[in-house]
Amino acid sequence: MTASAPIRDISAQPALFQTILELIRRTSTQLPDDVVRAVTAARKEEAEGSNADVALNVIGCNIGLARENSLPLCQDTGTILFYVHTPVGYDQIEFEEIATQAVREATKVGYLRQNSVDSITGKNTGDNTGPGSPVFHFMQWRKPHVEVKLMLKGGGCENMNAQYSLPHPDLGGRDLKGVENAILDAVLQAQGQGCGPGILGVCIGGDRATGYSYAKEQLLRTMDDTNDDPLLADLESRVVDKANQSGIGPMGFGGRTTLLACKIGKQNRLPASFFVSVAYMCWAYRRRGVTVDMAGNAGEWLY
Amino acid sequence: MATVKLTTPIDEATIRSLHVGDTVSISGRLYTGRDAVHHRLHEGVKPPVDLKGQIIYHCGPVMVKEGDRWVCKAAGPTTSSREEPYQWEVIRNFGIRGVIGKGGMGEKTLNACREYGAVYMHAIGGAAQVCAASIKRVDGVDWMDLGSPEAIWHLWVEEFMAIVTMDAHGQSLHKQVFEESKRKLAALKA
């Protein structure tokens, strides 16, 4: 995707344009219910009047204000990540053009911040488009409709992603123990920087690029799901349990809630490689989705 | 814990009376300044406003122009550690009394806070609407050539809430929590 590509007039797909614009609005302004439930439950864990309690109270107020006023939960509206499933034969090029127009409009009205900057000159394009922005992941499926998921991942948490190559002199070998120690090291290093309490998406294996990509995709799972793989399910709960004994707490102020969830997937690796890729997500865990019919109309809202 | 009310500009004695853990409620002017602003000041460009006694807010807000007026749509703190190479110098050269951000800063900034009389105040990261609710006006903007998120916005705030996490006495909550959590996680190692 390049900014210079000719952009189709939205009149080609007015319904799709509106659907994507509404998806962006909801994602930026309304935290999904599963995340709200986890944040609300966390507050009960913290000592009343502690800094952690104050932080979670402010976070709760913020969630309400953003929804009520239809304004961004967080000013860093992040990397714009579209995950799109389409029927065989669907025009993905047109989807990309229409969705890009919706991103431009969402930026103009303030659902999104002007967030796309030339990496060398520092010039802001002003409309969130440009090389690499927004990001589209297309996948075909044999269903008759389109499904669009959108994640907005802020820079504060993105900066705290980490990738480990095992064996590691301090963290251990190529086994579940080494993986667990690597993930908890990422939690230690992320404290305060990525706005906690956080949520982790993890990929064991893959190459350096697919590992990070798959780690991020784990964040499309719901907070309360259970991993089909019993070994990974066990690791997920052990990581959350230990992270919450670390005392890092919300915002790194100290306290009992450091992680709200950890979601781990695995990909095959080369015999020579063993990567553990950790995608850190802040409490402002903005991901939503919608099913779309062939005319571009919204069907079911996801999450 | 009682909340300390601060009005900008702030004098040195008031700043030195603050301690880690204090909750503060700030009213008056805040200037935003983040990566590009700190880099430019470090390169020797003079600030377009008098920063003496003022607070710099590490923030890249969502701003929308409605008619001829700028309106702040969201304005939470950004990660402060990126300004660690520059912040001490900005405190020393321009007489800043406070920095608002998130995630805390390192030894250079902590030393500058002690030496020149300044504090680091932590806003709640991600809470862009709670922060924006206390911004009553946008009075101006400088250095828009850096792009809207990186510009110096002149904000007028009432009762902007933050927690002192680094004080002028050499104390840092971030250092304490990091050391304790490192020890606890080492004990829990698989």
Contacts between the chains, C-beta under 8 A, distances in Angstrom:
chain1	res1	chain2	res2	distance
A	49	B	1	7.2
A	51	B	21	7.1
A	51	B	163	5.9
A	54	B	23	7.2
A	54	B	124	8.0
A	54	B	163	7.1
A	55	B	124	5.4
A	58	B	124	4.2
A	58	B	127	5.0
A	58	B	130	5.3
A	58	B	161	7.3
A	59	B	124	6.5
A	59	B	126	6.8
A	59	B	127	6.0
A	61	B	127	7.6
A	61	B	129	7.9
A	61	B	130	5.4
A	62	B	124	7.4
A	62	B	126	7.0
A	62	B	127	4.0
A	62	B	128	7.0
A	62	B	129	5.0
A	62	B	130	4.6
A	65	B	129	3.8
A	65	B	130	6.5
A	65	B	133	6.6
A	66	B	128	7.6
A	66	B	129	4.8
A	69	B	129	6.9
A	71	B	73	5.4
A	71	B	74	5.9
A	71	B	128	7.9
A	71	B	129	5.9
A	71	B	132	7.4
A	72	B	62	5.7
A	72	B	73	6.5
A	72	B	74	4.2
A	72	B	128	5.9
A	72	B	129	7.7
A	73	B	74	7.9
A	73	B	126	6.8
A	73	B	128	6.5
A	73	B	129	7.0
A	74	B	74	6.8
A	74	B	76	5.7
A	74	B	126	4.5
A	74	B	127	7.8
A	74	B	128	4.8
A	75	B	59	7.0
A	75	B	60	6.4
A	75	B	61	5.4
A	75	B	62	5.0
A	75	B	73	7.9
A	75	B	74	3.9
A	75	B	75	5.5
A	75	B	76	5.2
A	75	B	128	4.3
A	75	B	132	7.9
A	75	B	149	8.0
A	76	B	60	7.0
A	76	B	76	7.7
A	76	B	78	6.8
A	77	B	62	7.3
A	109	B	64	7.2
A	110	B	62	5.5
A	110	B	64	4.3
A	110	B	73	4.2
A	110	B	74	7.8
A	112	B	62	7.8
A	113	B	60	7.0
A	113	B	61	7.9
A	113	B	62	4.5
A	113	B	74	7.3
A	113	B	148	7.6
A	113	B	149	6.0
A	114	B	147	6.5
A	114	B	148	5.1
A	114	B	149	6.4
A	115	B	149	7.1
A	117	B	147	6.5
A	122	B	36	6.5
A	122	B	146	7.2
A	122	B	147	7.2
A	122	B	150	7.8
A	123	B	147	7.1
A	124	B	147	3.2
A	124	B	148	6.8
A	124	B	149	7.3
A	124	B	150	7.7
A	126	B	147	7.6
A	126	B	148	7.8
A	154	B	126	7.7
A	155	B	78	7.7
A	155	B	79	7.7
A	156	B	78	6.5
A	156	B	79	4.7
A	156	B	102	7.3
A	156	B	103	7.6
A	156	B	125	6.6
A	159	B	79	6.7
A	172	B	190	7.2
A	176	B	190	7.6
A	177	B	190	4.0
A	180	B	190	4.5
A	181	B	189	5.8
A	181	B	190	5.6
A	184	B	185	5.5
A	184	B	188	7.4
A	184	B	189	7.8
A	185	B	185	8.0
A	187	B	185	7.6
A	188	B	178	7.8
A	188	B	181	6.1
A	188	B	182	6.1
A	188	B	185	5.6
A	191	B	177	6.8
A	191	B	178	6.5
A	191	B	181	6.4
A	192	B	102	7.2
A	192	B	103	4.0
A	192	B	104	5.4
A	192	B	174	5.8
A	192	B	177	7.5
A	193	B	79	5.2
A	193	B	81	6.4
A	193	B	102	7.8
A	193	B	103	4.3
A	195	B	102	6.8
A	195	B	125	3.4
A	195	B	126	4.3
A	242	B	185	7.1
A	242	B	188	4.7
A	245	B	184	6.3
A	245	B	188	6.2
A	246	B	181	4.3
A	246	B	184	5.1
A	246	B	185	5.1
A	246	B	188	7.6
A	247	B	177	6.9
A	247	B	180	5.5
A	247	B	181	5.2
A	247	B	184	5.6
A	248	B	177	6.3
A	248	B	181	4.7
A	249	B	177	7.4
A	251	B	102	7.0
A	251	B	122	6.8
A	251	B	124	6.5
A	251	B	125	6.0
A	252	B	103	6.9
A	252	B	104	7.2
A	252	B	174	6.5
A	252	B	177	5.6
A	252	B	178	8.0
A	253	B	122	7.6
A	253	B	163	7.2
A	253	B	165	7.6
A	253	B	173	6.9
A	253	B	177	7.2
A	254	B	173	7.4
A	254	B	176	7.8
A	254	B	177	5.1
A	254	B	180	7.7
A	282	B	125	7.1
A	282	B	126	5.7
A	283	B	126	5.9
A	284	B	126	4.0
